[in-house]
């Protein structure tokens, strides 16, 4: 189990590596390929749609391949996609590789989250998502080595090689993953009972509420990613350079919060962790709305990230306890699909709302999303 846990941690880092590459490489990539800046949206949309498809197929993949093969094959797919990006002579070659990248990333994400939720303590879920943040941070740093010479290919190929190496390691440990699942499955409900347990019971509609909670969370998180710098300039009154720097406080809050929640989550309990985290983010967003002064605003942004930190990993880890081990691959897949949909469609809508009703709408929406997650969690826990 210790060796598998190391592989899982390595895989979470590798999962984060490609996530921020496109945004970092695009200023040079679009000029090299001679396409408009807005074409990045085509690639991002293609990747997101395929990620949703892979998430919705999580239970099917888990049953046919098992966790080990799913992770190894999917990591290999991301490696192929990244190599493809580095060798593509035209923009249109990037689209099929974006498809492969989305399918691979979505399958890894769902399979890993389900495996950890079933086999490890809650603290590991928080630590692992913090490690994803490390990967997302190191990706642009690796890319930047080549960008100094306008060479985005170096970064893509370096990360592709890392993914390829990891896929080879994962293939060697497929049987260990399968053995872990075999021992766990002995204690599960029979397949016939498990397939029907959710139908016609309170679990059926609470599973939809859980999906809605994931939608709300990723809507709030991604909207903060996209709009916090704009909010800083137009509502808080910072100049653009300062606003960009204070936006980093949000990411610092998330990363540090996940490390801390990994330390304390087993002591205070997952459900209490969700309640506490949503309360912190709601209060911090409300204080940010008041725009008391620059220092309070910066601290508020930090604490919004700090509050957000444990919500996503805690809700994932809670899924098998809410709906049963047999159903967890399917439900986690659907939850993550809901999360990706929220990440894709909500930020543009928030942008329109901010334009129409004012930039302070961002803080108000974060408060509403946080309170909604808290209330949904309460309903799910009462009815499960």
C-alpha positions in Angstrom: 0.0 0.0 0.0 2.9 2.4 0.7 4.4 1.9 -2.8 0.9 2.4 -4.3 0.4 5.6 -2.3 3.7 7.0 -3.6 2.6 6.3 -7.1 -0.7 7.9 -6.4 1.0 11.1 -5.1 3.3 11.1 -8.2 0.3 10.7 -10.5 -1.5 13.6 -8.8 1.5 15.8 -9.4 1.6 14.7 -13.1 -2.1 15.3 -13.4 -1.5 19.0 -12.5 1.5 19.5 -14.9 -0.5 19.9 -18.2 -3.4 21.8 -16.7 -1.9 25.3 -17.0 0.3 24.7 -20.0 -2.0 26.0 -22.7 -2.6 29.3 -21.0 1.2 29.7 -20.5 2.2 28.7 -23.9 -0.5 30.3 -26.0 1.0 33.8 -26.3 3.8 32.2 -28.3 2.0 29.1 -29.7 -0.7 31.1 -31.5 1.9 33.3 -33.2 3.9 30.3 -34.3 0.8 28.6 -35.7 -0.5 31.9 -37.1 -4.0 31.7 -35.6 -6.0 34.3 -33.7 -5.7 34.5 -29.9 -9.3 33.4 -29.4 -8.6 30.0 -30.9 -7.4 28.9 -27.5 -11.1 28.6 -26.6 -11.6 25.9 -29.2 -8.8 23.8 -27.7 -10.0 24.5 -24.1 -13.6 23.6 -25.0 -12.5 20.4 -26.8 -10.4 19.3 -23.8 -13.2 20.1 -21.3 -15.9 18.2 -23.2 -13.7 15.1 -23.5 -12.9 15.4 -19.8 -16.6 15.3 -19.0 -17.1 12.3 -21.3 -14.3 10.4 -19.5 -15.7 11.3 -16.1 -19.2 10.0 -17.1 -17.6 6.8 -18.3 -15.7 6.3 -15.0 -17.7 3.3 -13.7 -17.6 1.6 -17.1 -13.9 2.0 -17.3 -13.4 0.8 -13.7 -15.4 -2.4 -14.3 -13.6 -3.3 -17.5 -10.1 -2.2 -16.9 -9.7 -1.7 -13.1 -8.1 1.3 -11.5 -4.5 0.3 -12.4 -4.9 -0.1 -16.1 -7.2 2.9 -16.3 -4.6 5.1 -14.7 -1.7 3.7 -16.7 -3.4 3.9 -20.1 -4.8 7.4 -19.4 -1.4 8.7 -18.3 0.1 7.3 -21.5 -2.7 9.1 -23.4 -1.7 12.4 -21.9 1.9 11.8 -22.8 0.9 11.1 -26.4 -1.2 14.2 -26.5 1.6 16.4 -25.1 4.1 15.0 -27.6 1.4 15.7 -30.3 1.2 19.3 -29.2 4.9 19.7 -29.6 5.1 18.2 -33.1 1.9 19.7 -34.5 2.7 21.7 -37.7 -0.7 23.5 -37.8 -3.5 24.5 -35.3 -5.9 21.9 -36.6 -3.5 19.1 -35.6 -3.9 20.3 -32.0 -7.7 19.5 -31.9 -7.4 15.6 -31.9 -4.6 15.8 -29.4 -6.8 18.0 -27.2 -9.4 15.3 -27.4 -6.9 12.7 -26.3 -5.6 15.0 -23.5 -9.2 15.6 -22.2 -10.1 11.9 -22.2 -6.9 10.9 -20.5 -7.0 13.6 -17.9 -10.7 13.0 -17.1 -10.2 9.2 -16.7 -7.2 9.6 -14.4 -9.0 12.2 -12.3 -12.1 10.1 -11.7 -10.2 6.8 -11.2 -7.7 8.3 -8.8 -10.2 10.2 -6.7 -12.4 7.1 -6.4 -9.5 4.9 -5.5 -8.2 7.2 -2.8 -11.7 7.8 -1.4 -12.2 4.0 -1.0 -8.7 3.0 0.3 -7.1 5.9 2.2 -7.9 8.3 5.1 -9.4 11.7 4.4 -6.0 13.4 5.1 -4.5 11.8 2.0 -7.3 13.3 -0.2 -6.4 16.8 0.9 -2.7 16.2 0.6 -3.1 14.8 -2.8 -5.0 17.7 -4.1 -2.3 20.0 -2.7 0.2 17.9 -4.7 -2.0 18.5 -7.8 -1.4 22.2 -7.1 2.3 21.6 -7.1 2.0 20.1 -10.5 0.0 23.0 -11.8 2.6 25.3 -10.5 5.6 23.4 -11.9 4.1 23.0 -15.4 4.5 26.7 -16.4 7.9 26.8 -14.7 9.2 23.9 -16.9 7.6 25.5 -19.9 9.3 28.9 -19.2 12.7 27.4 -19.6 12.2 27.1 -23.3 9.9 30.1 -23.7 12.9 32.4 -23.1 13.9 31.4 -26.7 10.3 31.3 -27.9 10.4 27.5 -27.8 7.2 26.1 -26.3 8.1 22.6 -27.6 10.8 22.0 -25.0 8.3 22.3 -22.1 5.6 20.1 -23.7 8.2 17.4 -24.6 9.7 17.5 -21.1 6.4 17.0 -19.4 5.4 14.4 -22.0 8.6 12.4 -21.1 7.7 12.7 -17.4 4.2 11.4 -18.1 5.6 8.5 -20.2 8.0 7.5 -17.5 5.2 7.5 -14.9 2.9 5.5 -17.2 5.7 2.8 -17.5 5.9 2.7 -13.7 2.1 2.5 -13.4 2.0 -0.5 -15.8 4.4 -2.4 -13.5 2.0 -2.0 -10.6 -1.3 -2.7 -12.2 -1.7 -6.0 -10.4 -1.1 -4.3 -7.0 -3.9 -1.9 -7.7 -6.1 -4.8 -8.8 -5.3 -6.8 -5.7 -6.3 -3.9 -3.5 -9.6 -3.7 -5.3 -10.2 -7.4 -5.1 -9.9 -7.5 -1.3 -12.2 -4.5 -1.0 -14.8 -5.9 -3.4 -15.2 -9.0 -1.1 -17.0 -6.8 1.4 -19.2 -5.0 -1.1 -22.9 -5.6 -1.8 -23.7 -8.1 -4.6 -23.7 -6.5 -8.0 -27.4 -6.9 -8.5 -28.2 -5.3 -5.2 -25.7 -2.5 -5.7 -27.0 -1.6 -9.1 -30.5 -1.2 -7.8 -29.8 0.3 -4.3 -29.9 3.9 -5.5 -33.1 3.5 -7.5 -36.3 4.5 -5.8 -34.6 5.5 -2.6 -33.6 8.8 -1.0 -30.1 8.1 -2.3 -31.3 8.7 -5.9 -32.2 12.3 -5.5 -29.4 13.0 -2.9 -26.9 11.9 -5.6 -28.3 14.7 -7.7 -27.8 17.2 -4.8 -24.2 16.0 -4.5 -23.7 16.7 -8.2 -25.2 20.2 -7.7 -22.8 20.8 -4.8 -19.8 20.0 -7.0 -21.3 22.3 -9.7 -21.5 25.1 -7.2 -18.0 24.6 -5.8 -16.2 24.6 -9.2 -18.4 27.4 -10.4 -17.2 29.5 -7.5 -13.5 28.4 -7.6 -13.1 28.9 -11.4 -14.9 32.2 -11.3 -12.4 33.4 -8.7 -9.5 32.0 -10.9 -10.8 34.0 -13.9 -12.1 37.2 -12.4 -10.3 38.0 -9.2 -7.7 40.2 -10.9 -10.4 42.1 -12.8 -12.3 42.4 -9.5 -9.2 43.8 -7.9 -8.8 46.5 -10.5 -12.4 47.5 -11.0 -13.9 47.1 -7.5 -11.0 47.2 -5.1 -9.1 49.9 -6.9 -5.7 48.2 -7.4 -3.6 48.7 -10.4 -3.2 45.8 -12.8 0.2 44.7 -11.6 -0.9 44.7 -7.9 -4.1 42.9 -8.8 -2.2 40.1 -10.5 -0.1 39.7 -7.4 -2.9 39.6 -4.9 -4.7 37.0 -7.1 -1.8 34.7 -6.1 -3.1 35.0 -2.5 -6.1 33.0 -3.5 -3.9 30.1 -4.8 -1.7 30.3 -1.7 -4.8 30.0 0.4 -6.0 26.9 -1.4 -2.6 25.2 -1.3 -1.9 26.0 2.4 -5.5 25.1 3.3 -5.3 21.7 1.7 -2.1 20.9 3.6 -3.7 22.0 6.9 -6.9 20.2 6.2 -4.9 17.0 5.6 -3.5 17.4 9.1 -6.8 18.1 10.9 -9.6 16.5 8.8 -9.4 13.1 10.5 -9.6 14.7 13.9 -12.7 16.9 13.2 -14.5 14.8 10.6 -15.1 15.3 6.9 -18.7 16.7 7.3 -17.6 19.2 9.9 -14.7 20.1 7.6 -17.1 20.9 4.8 -19.3 23.0 7.1 -16.3 24.9 8.5 -14.8 25.5 5.1 -18.0 26.8 3.5 -18.5 29.1 6.5 -15.0 30.5 6.2 -15.3 31.2 2.5 -18.7 32.8 2.9 -17.6 35.1 5.7 -14.3 36.0 3.8 -16.2 36.8 0.6 -18.7 39.0 2.5 -15.8 40.9 4.1 -14.2 41.3 0.7 -17.5 42.8 -0.5 -17.3 45.5 2.1 -14.0 46.7 0.7 -12.8 48.0 4.1 -9.2 48.7 3.1 -6.5 47.1 0.9 -5.0 44.9 3.7 -8.4 43.5 4.7 -9.3 42.8 1.1 -6.0 40.9 0.5 -6.5 38.8 3.7 -10.1 38.1 2.6 -8.9 36.8 -0.7 -6.4 34.6 1.1 -9.2 33.2 3.4 -11.6 32.6 0.5 -9.0 30.3 -1.0 -8.3 28.8 2.5 -12.0 28.1 2.9 -12.3 26.6 -0.6 -9.3 24.3 0.0 -10.9 21.3 1.6 -14.4 21.4 0.1 -13.6 19.5 -3.1 -11.4 16.8 -1.6 -13.8 16.4 1.4 -16.8 15.9 -0.8 -15.1 13.4 -3.0 -13.8 11.4 0.1 -17.3 11.4 1.6 -18.9 9.9 -1.6 -18.4 6.1 -0.8 -19.8 6.7 2.8 -22.9 8.4 1.3 -23.7 6.0 -1.5 -21.8 2.8 -1.0 -18.5 1.5 -2.4 -19.9 -0.2 -5.5 -21.6 2.9 -6.7 -18.8 5.4 -5.9 -17.0 5.1 -9.2 -20.1 6.0 -11.1 -21.2 8.8 -8.7 -17.8 10.3 -8.4 -17.6 10.3 -12.2 -20.9 12.1 -12.4 -19.9 14.5 -9.7 -16.7 15.4 -11.5 -18.5 15.8 -14.7 -20.8 18.3 -12.9 -17.7 20.1 -11.6 -16.2 20.4 -15.1 -19.5 21.7 -16.5 -19.6 24.3 -13.7 -15.9 25.3 -14.5 -16.7 25.7 -18.2 -20.0 27.5 -18.2 -20.2 29.6 -15.1 -17.2 32.0 -15.4 -18.5 33.5 -18.7 -22.0 33.9 -17.1 -20.3 35.6 -14.0 -18.5 37.9 -16.4 -21.9 39.0 -17.9 -23.4 39.5 -14.5 -20.4 41.6 -13.4 -20.8 43.8 -16.4 -24.5 44.2 -15.9 -24.8 44.5 -12.1 -21.3 45.6 -11.0 -18.0 43.9 -10.2 -19.1 43.3 -6.6 -21.4 40.6 -7.9 -18.4 38.2 -7.7 -18.2 38.4 -3.9 -22.0 38.1 -3.6 -22.0 35.0 -5.9 -19.2 33.4 -3.9 -21.2 33.9 -0.7 -24.3 32.4 -2.3 -22.4 29.4 -3.7 -20.7 28.7 -0.3 -24.0 28.8 1.6 -25.6 26.6 -1.0 -22.9 24.0 -0.6 -23.4 24.1 3.2 -27.1 23.6 2.9 -26.9 20.8 0.3 -24.4 19.0 2.5 -26.8 19.2 5.4 -29.7 17.8 3.4 -27.5 15.0 2.0 -26.2 14.0 5.4 -29.7 14.0 6.9 -31.2 11.9 4.0 -28.4 9.5 3.2 
